[in-house]
Amino acid sequence: MSTITKTRTVTIAAGALIALGLLAGCSATGAVDAVPGASSAASQEAETMTPAEVLASTAWETTGATDAAGKDVPLTDDDVKNFVGWAYFKDGGTFTMYTLDDAPKMQGDWTVTPDGATRHIVAKDAAGATLFERDSDIVALDDEEFTYRVFPDAADKSVYFDIIHTPTDHTEPAV
């Protein structure tokens, strides 16, 4: 091995050791938080929950929508307004949804695929008869956001809207 190669190897190794030392110094445990500013306890809890448990862990409020280009879409837009409201996904697989004015919107059953990629809802009337079923692609699902995608025309996947929800402490309206 030439002197130049040995020098480069030592320099690279020293640099790697220095980088590791700096990273270890970033926290008391020597670990680096995956998300700056995130609560490590909350992050660890969310990591151990299944996608269904995350969805059922809180009430959700529609707080935004974006189009396929990532531009904000008003919640009053004809393509998204039917998806806006309060959503309550309960353990055991039932859900209720309300408008932001607390008017009942729909109820029924729900599931999330184990990989968290798809939410399935079965909307039912008061007697329990199925009104419709819908699968929605999940774009984001964690303890801070639940976003799913809707397609105005199921045959055209290039036009879509992402419906963004955030946790809320809004009490479920009494029916």
C-alpha positions as CSV (number, residue, x, y, z in Angstrom):
1,M,0.0,0.0,0.0
2,S,1.5,3.4,-1.0
3,T,2.0,6.2,1.5
4,I,-0.8,8.2,-0.2
5,T,-3.3,5.4,0.1
6,K,-2.4,4.8,3.7
7,T,-2.8,8.5,4.4
8,R,-6.2,8.6,2.7
9,T,-7.4,5.6,4.6
10,V,-6.4,7.0,8.0
11,T,-8.0,10.4,7.1
12,I,-11.3,8.8,6.1
13,A,-11.3,6.6,9.2
14,A,-10.5,9.6,11.5
15,G,-13.3,11.6,9.8
16,A,-15.8,8.8,10.4
17,L,-14.8,8.5,14.1
18,I,-15.2,12.3,14.5
19,A,-18.6,12.2,12.8
20,L,-19.8,9.3,15.1
21,G,-18.6,11.2,18.2
22,L,-20.5,14.3,17.1
23,L,-23.7,12.3,16.5
24,A,-23.4,10.6,19.9
25,G,-23.1,13.9,21.5
26,C,-26.4,15.1,20.1
27,S,-28.4,13.4,22.9
28,A,-27.8,12.0,26.4
29,T,-28.3,8.5,25.2
30,G,-26.1,8.8,22.2
31,A,-29.1,8.4,19.8
32,V,-30.1,11.0,17.3
33,D,-33.9,11.9,17.2
34,A,-35.3,10.9,13.8
35,V,-37.5,14.0,13.7
36,P,-36.1,17.2,15.2
37,G,-38.3,18.6,17.9
38,A,-40.5,15.5,18.0
39,S,-41.3,13.9,21.4
40,S,-39.3,10.7,21.5
41,A,-42.0,9.1,23.7
42,A,-44.7,10.0,21.3
43,S,-42.7,8.9,18.3
44,Q,-41.9,5.5,20.0
45,E,-45.5,5.0,20.8
46,A,-46.6,5.8,17.3
47,E,-44.0,3.4,15.9
48,T,-45.4,0.5,18.0
49,M,-49.0,1.1,17.0
50,T,-50.6,-0.5,14.0
51,P,-52.1,1.8,11.3
52,A,-55.6,1.0,12.6
53,E,-54.6,1.8,16.1
54,V,-53.2,5.2,15.0
55,L,-56.4,6.0,13.1
56,A,-58.5,5.1,16.2
57,S,-56.3,6.9,18.7
58,T,-57.8,10.4,18.2
59,A,-60.6,12.3,16.6
60,W,-59.7,13.9,13.3
61,E,-60.5,17.3,11.8
62,T,-60.2,18.1,8.1
63,T,-57.7,21.0,8.0
64,G,-56.6,21.2,4.4
65,A,-56.7,19.8,0.9
66,T,-54.2,19.9,-1.9
67,D,-54.4,19.0,-5.6
68,A,-52.1,16.8,-7.7
69,A,-49.7,19.7,-8.2
70,G,-49.5,20.2,-4.4
71,K,-51.4,23.5,-4.4
72,D,-53.8,24.3,-1.6
73,V,-57.5,23.8,-2.4
74,P,-60.2,25.6,-0.4
75,L,-62.2,23.2,1.7
76,T,-65.3,24.8,0.1
77,D,-64.2,23.6,-3.4
78,D,-66.7,21.3,-5.1
79,D,-64.1,18.5,-5.4
80,V,-63.3,18.4,-1.7
81,K,-66.2,19.8,0.3
82,N,-68.0,16.4,0.7
83,F,-64.9,15.1,2.5
84,V,-64.6,17.9,5.1
85,G,-65.6,17.5,8.7
86,W,-65.0,15.7,12.0
87,A,-64.1,12.0,11.9
88,Y,-64.2,9.5,14.8
89,F,-62.8,6.0,14.0
90,K,-63.5,3.8,17.0
91,D,-61.7,0.7,18.2
92,G,-63.7,-2.3,17.0
93,G,-64.2,-0.9,13.4
94,T,-67.1,1.6,13.5
95,F,-66.9,5.2,12.6
96,T,-69.0,8.4,12.6
97,M,-68.5,11.6,10.6
98,Y,-70.0,15.0,11.0
99,T,-69.8,18.3,9.1
100,L,-67.7,21.1,10.7
101,D,-71.1,22.4,11.9
102,D,-71.6,19.2,13.9
103,A,-74.4,17.9,11.6
104,P,-74.3,14.1,11.1
105,K,-72.7,13.1,7.8
106,M,-72.3,9.4,7.8
107,Q,-71.6,6.3,9.9
108,G,-70.6,2.7,9.4
109,D,-67.6,0.4,9.5
110,W,-64.0,0.9,8.7
111,T,-60.7,-1.0,8.3
112,V,-57.1,-0.1,7.4
113,T,-54.9,-2.6,5.6
114,P,-52.1,-3.9,7.9
115,D,-49.5,-2.0,5.8
116,G,-51.4,1.3,6.3
117,A,-51.8,1.8,2.5
118,T,-55.6,1.8,2.2
119,R,-58.6,2.7,4.3
120,H,-61.9,1.0,3.6
121,I,-65.2,2.4,4.7
122,V,-68.7,1.0,4.5
123,A,-71.2,3.8,5.0
124,K,-74.5,2.6,6.5
125,D,-77.9,4.1,7.2
126,A,-79.5,4.2,10.6
127,A,-81.0,0.7,10.1
128,G,-77.5,-0.7,9.2
129,A,-78.1,-1.2,5.5
130,T,-75.0,-0.4,3.3
131,L,-75.2,2.8,1.4
132,F,-71.8,2.6,-0.3
133,E,-68.3,1.3,0.1
134,R,-65.1,3.2,-0.6
135,D,-61.4,2.5,-0.6
136,S,-59.0,5.4,-0.2
137,D,-55.3,5.5,-0.7
138,I,-53.6,6.7,2.5
139,V,-50.9,9.3,1.8
140,A,-49.9,9.9,5.5
141,L,-51.0,8.3,8.8
142,D,-49.2,9.0,12.0
143,D,-50.0,10.7,15.3
144,E,-49.9,14.2,13.7
145,E,-51.6,13.7,10.3
146,F,-54.1,11.5,8.5
147,T,-54.2,12.2,4.7
148,Y,-56.1,10.2,2.1
149,R,-56.4,10.7,-1.6
150,V,-59.7,11.0,-3.6
151,F,-60.1,10.9,-7.4
152,P,-63.1,12.8,-8.9
153,D,-62.9,10.4,-11.9
154,A,-61.8,6.9,-10.9
155,A,-60.6,6.3,-14.5
156,D,-58.2,9.3,-14.4
157,K,-55.6,8.8,-11.7
158,S,-53.7,12.0,-12.8
159,V,-56.4,14.2,-11.2
160,Y,-56.7,13.8,-7.4
161,F,-57.0,15.7,-4.1
162,D,-55.4,14.9,-0.9
163,I,-57.7,15.4,2.1
164,I,-55.6,16.4,5.2
165,H,-56.7,15.8,8.7
166,T,-55.1,16.6,12.0
167,P,-55.9,15.4,15.5
168,T,-58.5,17.4,17.4
169,D,-59.9,17.4,20.9
170,H,-63.4,18.2,19.5
171,T,-65.9,16.2,21.4
172,E,-68.1,13.9,19.2
173,P,-71.5,15.5,18.8
174,A,-74.4,13.8,20.5
175,V,-76.8,12.4,18.0
